[in-house]
Each structure stands twice: as structure tokens, then as C-alpha cells.
Amino acid sequence: MAPFVAFVLFSLVAFASNSHAQSTTSFEVIKVRGYSFYVPISSSGRFLDLVSGSGGHDCDHQKSDGYCNDSREQDARDFFCSSVKKKAAAINCNLTAYPAIPGFTAYPGGSLGAAYAANGCGAGPISTAFASMSQNLIHLGEYSHNFDRPVKGYPNLSFAAACGAHDACYTTANNPRNSCDLAFRNEMYRVCENADNSDTYATCHSFATTYYNGVATFGTNAYDSDQRDVACNQLGRAYNDKKNHCTA
């Protein structure tokens, strides 16, 4: 869960294209001023909102690659690419060094980088909230000092997968934050069902509730930042997709 930028900016920018030979099922072709561009299926409506009122026309001289032979095509491309650049600038997004999101790698310095990896329970500012809110359990000697497996003596009661899924949920376009938080809580409660006695179950349940309260209380900035990463990745893929001709 990363440092943050206001989510309202993301609401204006979540569109992009399939690129770099990653997923072949995550994009669709839309028309801008009569010409083809590539954007994510889930985000195309946002892009069409962006270009609404821009005017349009049919392609008079269609070529085999789906583009046209007249100057209006270049106008459409210029409009598309400049719109992407403006939206990227609005969220301080580097179009040639954008972050990874689930399903799509990072793109540092103009080349493919690392795949998305969740940071689990023990990284980011929310871990500080977990520690602060767990003080009563720590004083009772029930804390293992491991955020992923907080119940002392029970390493099998691991919240690592729940934390990873929560990170990925925050970093998926348009996922409601509250839904991510509730799924996180419910998965940790499910883990606690593996406790071998009622006392351990109660302790595990207390940690799970503490973690849930942590994200519910302090998770706004993390969510905003992760959604900004989604927007930046999508904008970067749109800009760098060769089919969109924004780059040489």
C-alpha cells in the first residue's frame, strides 16, 4: 500500500490499451473522430467521455491496417495522444516509467520491468496503524512480531494471502474500496477458523478485526495511491502501444 494522490484525479484518466504483448483479451477498438484506437474494455466508457463532442466522420480511404490515408487521421491521433499526455500530467504520471498493476508489468525507462507484486501485511503506512492498534494484544504476549502471522505460536494462521489479495484489490480499476476491505476482513476470519481452540480463535479474530479496522480507518490514502497507479499504468500503455502511434 503506497504513498498517495487524490482518487478524484483517477476518475478522469482510467483508460489505456493492450500493449507489449501482454493480455490479448483486455482491450477493444474504439473510434475517435472516425479512427481506431485501443483501450481497456473496462475503461472505454471513460475515454469516450473524454472525447465526447470532438466530432467525427467516416474513414474515406480505409487501408488494410485499419487506418486512413487522409490528414484527418493524423488529427485524430494527435488529439488522442495529447489527451493521454494531459491526463498523465494531471496525476504526475511518467508515461515512459509507469508502475506495475495486476496483470501488467511496470515500464521503467521505456522497457518492460517487474511484474506487479503485493507488499503483504508488513509494508506501508497501514502497518504502523496495525502496530498501534494491536498494543493491547502485544501487552498480553499474544503477538508474534510478524505482521503476516500475528498470533504467537500459530504460524499456520497466516494473513499473508489476505493482505496480498487486499493490495491487488486496491490496485484494480474501479474496485470499490469498501468491498476490498470487507473481503479482506472475511478472508482473515476464514483463516481464524483453522485455530485449534477457542482461545486461539478469539486471539486470531481480534487481530483480524484490528487489521480490518486499520484499513477501514487509515486506508483512504493507500487506496487513492493504488488507483492512481492503475491510471498511470493504463495511460502509459495507451501512449506506448504502437497501434496508437503516439511514439515513434
C-alpha positions in Angstrom: 0.0 0.0 0.0 1.8 3.0 -1.4 2.0 6.8 -0.9 -1.0 8.7 -2.3 -2.6 11.0 -4.8 -6.3 12.0 -4.7 -8.7 9.5 -6.3 -10.7 12.2 -7.9 -7.9 12.6 -10.5 -8.1 8.9 -11.3 -11.8 9.3 -12.2 -10.7 11.3 -15.2 -8.0 9.1 -16.6 -8.7 5.3 -16.4 -8.2 4.3 -20.0 -5.5 2.6 -21.9 -4.6 -0.1 -24.4 -3.4 -3.6 -24.5 0.4 -3.4 -25.3 3.7 -5.0 -25.1 2.2 -8.4 -26.0 0.7 -8.9 -22.5 -3.0 -9.8 -22.3 -4.8 -10.1 -25.7 -8.3 -10.1 -24.2 -8.2 -6.9 -22.1 -8.7 -4.3 -24.8 -11.1 -3.3 -27.5 -11.0 -1.0 -30.5 -12.9 2.3 -30.2 -13.4 5.1 -32.7 -12.1 8.6 -32.2 -13.1 11.0 -35.0 -13.7 8.0 -37.1 -10.4 6.2 -36.4 -9.3 3.2 -34.4 -7.6 3.3 -31.0 -7.0 0.7 -28.4 -8.3 1.0 -24.8 -9.1 -1.4 -21.9 -12.6 -2.9 -22.2 -13.4 -1.7 -18.6 -12.3 1.8 -19.3 -13.5 2.6 -22.8 -16.5 4.5 -21.5 -14.3 6.9 -19.6 -12.2 7.5 -22.7 -15.3 8.1 -24.8 -16.4 10.6 -22.2 -13.1 12.4 -22.6 -13.5 12.8 -26.4 -17.3 13.4 -26.4 -18.2 16.4 -28.5 -15.0 16.2 -30.5 -16.8 15.5 -33.7 -16.3 12.5 -36.0 -16.5 11.3 -39.6 -16.2 8.1 -41.5 -12.9 7.0 -42.9 -13.0 7.7 -46.7 -9.8 5.8 -47.7 -9.6 2.8 -45.4 -6.3 0.9 -45.6 -5.7 -2.7 -44.8 -4.3 -1.9 -41.3 -7.5 -0.2 -40.3 -6.2 3.4 -40.7 -6.9 6.0 -43.3 -4.9 7.8 -45.9 -6.1 11.3 -45.2 -4.9 14.1 -42.9 -7.9 13.8 -40.6 -6.4 10.6 -39.3 -3.4 12.4 -38.0 -5.6 15.0 -36.4 -7.4 12.2 -34.5 -4.1 10.6 -33.5 -2.8 14.0 -32.3 -6.0 14.5 -30.3 -5.8 11.0 -28.7 -2.1 11.3 -27.8 -2.3 14.8 -26.5 -5.3 13.8 -24.3 -3.3 11.0 -22.8 -0.3 13.3 -22.1 -2.6 15.9 -20.4 -4.2 13.3 -18.2 -0.9 11.8 -17.3 0.5 15.2 -16.3 -2.5 15.9 -14.1 -1.6 12.9 -11.9 2.2 13.3 -12.2 2.4 10.1 -14.3 5.6 9.4 -16.2 4.4 7.8 -19.5 7.8 6.0 -20.0 8.3 4.9 -16.4 4.9 3.8 -15.1 4.2 1.3 -12.3 3.1 -2.3 -12.4 -0.5 -3.3 -11.7 -2.1 -6.8 -11.5 -1.8 -8.4 -14.9 0.6 -5.7 -16.4 4.3 -5.1 -15.7 6.0 -1.8 -15.0 7.6 0.1 -17.8 10.7 1.8 -16.3 12.8 3.8 -18.7 10.9 2.7 -21.8 11.3 -1.1 -21.4 9.4 -3.8 -19.7 10.1 -4.1 -15.9 9.0 -6.1 -13.0 5.6 -7.7 -12.6 3.1 -6.5 -10.0 3.8 -7.8 -6.5 1.7 -7.2 -3.4 3.6 -5.9 -0.4 1.7 -8.0 2.1 0.8 -7.1 5.7 4.0 -5.6 6.8 4.8 -2.7 4.5 3.5 0.8 4.0 1.8 3.2 6.4 -1.0 0.9 7.3 1.4 -1.4 9.1 2.0 1.4 11.6 -1.7 1.5 12.2 -1.7 -2.3 12.7 1.0 -2.0 15.3 -0.6 0.9 17.1 -4.0 -0.7 17.3 -2.6 -4.1 18.4 -0.9 -2.7 21.5 -3.4 -4.4 23.9 -2.7 -7.8 22.3 1.1 -7.2 22.3 1.0 -6.4 26.0 -0.8 -9.7 26.6 2.0 -11.5 25.0 -0.1 -12.8 22.1 1.7 -11.0 19.3 4.4 -12.9 17.3 6.0 -9.7 16.0 5.3 -10.9 12.4 2.6 -8.9 10.6 1.8 -11.8 8.3 1.4 -14.3 11.1 0.5 -12.3 14.1 -0.8 -15.0 16.5 2.2 -16.1 18.6 2.8 -19.8 18.4 0.5 -20.3 15.4 2.4 -19.7 12.1 -0.3 -21.6 10.3 -2.7 -18.7 11.0 -1.4 -16.6 8.2 -2.9 -13.4 6.9 -0.3 -13.0 4.1 -2.6 -14.2 1.3 -5.5 -11.9 2.6 -3.2 -8.9 2.7 -1.9 -9.7 -0.8 -5.4 -10.0 -2.2 -6.3 -6.7 -0.5 -3.4 -5.0 -2.1 -4.4 -6.4 -5.5 -8.0 -5.4 -5.0 -7.0 -1.8 -4.2 -4.8 -1.8 -7.4 -7.6 -2.9 -9.8 -9.5 -0.4 -11.7 -12.9 0.7 -10.3 -12.9 -1.7 -7.3 -14.9 -0.1 -4.5 -12.7 0.4 -1.5 -15.3 -0.8 1.0 -15.7 -4.1 -1.0 -12.0 -4.6 -0.8 -11.9 -4.0 2.9 -14.8 -6.3 3.7 -13.3 -9.1 1.5 -10.1 -8.7 3.5 -11.8 -9.0 6.8 -13.8 -12.0 5.7 -10.8 -13.8 4.4 -8.9 -13.3 7.7 -11.9 -14.5 9.6 -11.8 -17.6 7.5 -8.2 -18.2 8.3 -9.0 -18.0 12.0 -11.4 -20.9 11.6 -8.3 -23.1 11.5 -7.4 -22.3 15.1 -7.3 -25.4 17.3 -9.0 -24.0 20.4 -11.4 -21.2 21.3 -8.8 -19.0 23.0 -6.6 -19.0 19.9 -9.6 -18.4 17.7 -10.5 -15.4 19.8 -7.0 -14.0 19.6 -6.8 -14.5 15.8 -10.2 -12.9 15.4 -9.1 -9.9 17.4 -6.0 -9.5 15.2 -8.2 -9.8 12.1 -10.6 -7.2 13.4 -7.7 -4.9 14.2 -6.3 -5.3 10.7 -9.7 -4.6 9.2 -10.1 -1.5 11.4 -6.7 -0.4 10.3 -7.6 -0.4 6.6 -11.1 0.9 7.2 -9.7 3.8 9.2 -6.4 4.6 7.6 -6.7 3.1 4.1 -8.1 6.0 2.1 -4.7 7.3 1.0 -3.4 3.8 0.2 -6.5 3.2 -2.0 -6.1 6.6 -3.7 -2.5 5.9 -4.5 -3.1 2.4 -5.8 -5.9 3.7 -8.0 -3.6 6.4 -9.3 -1.0 3.6 -10.2 -3.8 1.9 -12.2 -4.5 5.1 -14.1 -0.8 5.7 -14.7 -0.2 2.2 -16.0 -3.2 2.4 -18.3 -2.2 5.8 -19.6 1.3 4.6 -20.2 0.1 1.5 -22.1 -2.2 3.7 -24.2 0.6 6.1 -25.1 3.2 3.4 -25.8 1.0 1.0 -27.8 2.5 1.0 -31.3 -1.0 0.7 -32.7 -1.9 4.1 -31.4 1.1 5.8 -32.9 1.8 8.2 -30.1 5.5 7.3 -30.1 8.0 6.9 -32.9 
